Amino acid sequence: MASRLSAAFNATAGFWLHVPANFYLAQARKRVDIKQAQVFWQPQADFDDFPNLITIPKPDTI
């Protein structure tokens, strides 16, 4: 069905496969209060560490 919809509406089959999931996620976001959710995991890496992990050559050395 997704391949037929993709041909008829000029979109990818992946788009049509994700439409129901996005709909159900939007409905859940309306109904669930995330302020009451308990955090079980925190990422260990800080976003400030990422520039040190990746070296990008400067334009003059390319």
Secondary structure, DSSP 8 states (H G I E B T S, - for coil): -HHHHHHHHT--HHHHHHHHHHHHHHHHHHH--GGG-------SS-GGGHHHH-----GGG-
